[in-house]
């Protein structure tokens, strides 16, 4: 079981996000978690590359 995450999202963006979820038959939590993991990986990779130079 995970932790509860809460944030304020622009209403228009949230509406489109929910529509995209329905169109793709995806679950909110899984999609957001996947994007968070992707962001973490990209951030760490970018920082690592900057540190090497």
C-alpha positions in Angstrom: 0.0 0.0 0.0 1.3 3.5 -0.9 1.1 6.9 0.6 -1.6 9.5 -0.2 -0.4 12.2 -2.6 -2.4 15.4 -3.0 -1.8 18.5 -5.2 -3.7 21.2 -7.0 -4.1 20.7 -10.8 -5.5 23.2 -13.3 -9.2 22.2 -13.9 -8.8 22.1 -17.7 -5.7 19.9 -17.5 -7.4 17.5 -15.1 -10.5 17.3 -17.3 -8.3 16.4 -20.3 -6.3 13.9 -18.2 -9.4 12.1 -17.1 -10.7 12.0 -20.6 -7.4 10.5 -21.8 -7.6 7.9 -19.0 -11.0 6.9 -20.1 -10.0 6.7 -23.8 -7.0 4.6 -22.9 -8.8 2.5 -20.2 -6.0 3.3 -17.7 -6.1 3.8 -14.0 -5.1 7.2 -12.6 -2.8 5.9 -9.9 -0.8 3.7 -12.3 -0.4 6.4 -14.9 0.7 9.0 -12.4 3.1 6.6 -10.8 4.6 5.6 -14.1 5.2 9.3 -15.0 6.7 9.9 -11.5 9.1 7.1 -12.0 10.0 8.4 -15.5 10.6 11.9 -14.1 12.8 10.5 -11.3 14.8 8.5 -13.8 15.3 11.4 -16.2 16.2 13.8 -13.5 18.8 11.4 -12.0 20.2 10.7 -15.4 20.5 14.4 -16.3 22.1 15.2 -13.0 24.5 12.3 -13.3 25.6 13.5 -16.8 26.1 17.1 -15.5 28.2 15.8 -12.6 30.5 13.9 -15.0 31.4 17.0 -17.0 
